[in-house]
Amino acid sequence: MFIFLYGPDDYRRAQKKKWFIAEFVKKHSGLGLGYFDLEADDSADKLQEFVRSQSIFQKAKMAVIENASEMEPAKLSKLLKPFLNEKNTTVLLSERDKPVKALSFLIEKPSLSQKFENLDGSAWIDFVHSEAKRFGVELEDAAAQFLGTVYQGNSWALVTEIEKLSALKSSINKKDLDALDLEAAPNYWALLNGLKSYDVRTRLYALEKLFAINDPPAKIFNIIAAQAGEKIPRMAEYDLAVKSGKLDYEEVLLDLAIS
């Protein structure tokens, strides 16, 4: 049996992975649990040996596979497919991306799969409240809304912040958060559009904010280049300058902002 967890919400996906492992240990024992990192050269051999080996103490097994995406899909498929017929072995994988066609059996019956998209709207705010309660913190609605805005799309950072807040008070309101100088994340696409403004001050402000949130300069450049329209030849010249080592992406973006 395969359990495949995937999606961009790393925190919720990791929590579900921990739950499956804990349930296995609770029902059986830790004797049948094995971890296999596919970045290691001998991981495939160790996984196969783990599945083949017999124990008089533990029949049920769970193989937890790490870094499956580091292995070429066809090779990974060849490694995993034989386990479809293993009645006593559960193979657990957790990855950000949906499997490619060669690995589609991971999300098809009889495999158990679950997708973890980033939450938004009321589901996201409910998650903010539920995580706060888990740490013994009561959040006023305005405080929950604010934290949801600051950490939208980043559940790991949200939970880390709530854990820190739990050491301060058991009840948190918006004024408490204001005192901590938390700043709501800027609207990403609005900032990108700001780089197209006719006003150089707006362009520089937008670039400063994008750099401040640690967005990779190469990513910013590629998004702008994809929307360049009549400026494509100019963007191609910039790209060539970067790849030839004459400029870096930060210098290119600054030149675009001031020119």
Secondary structure, 3 states (H helix, E strand, C coil): CEEEEECCCHHHHHHHHHHHHHHHHHHCCHHHEEEEECCCCCHHHHHHHHHHCCCCCCCCEEEEEECHHHCCHHHHHHHHHHHHHCCCEEEEEEECCCCCHHHHHHHCCCCEEEECCCCCHHHHHHHHHHHHHHCCCEECHHHHHHHHHHCCCCHHHHHHHHHHHHCCCCEECHHHHHHCCCCCCCCHHHHHHHCCCCCHHHHHHHHHHHHHCCCCHHHHHHHHHHCCHHHHHHHHHHHHHHHCCCCCHHHHHHHHHHC
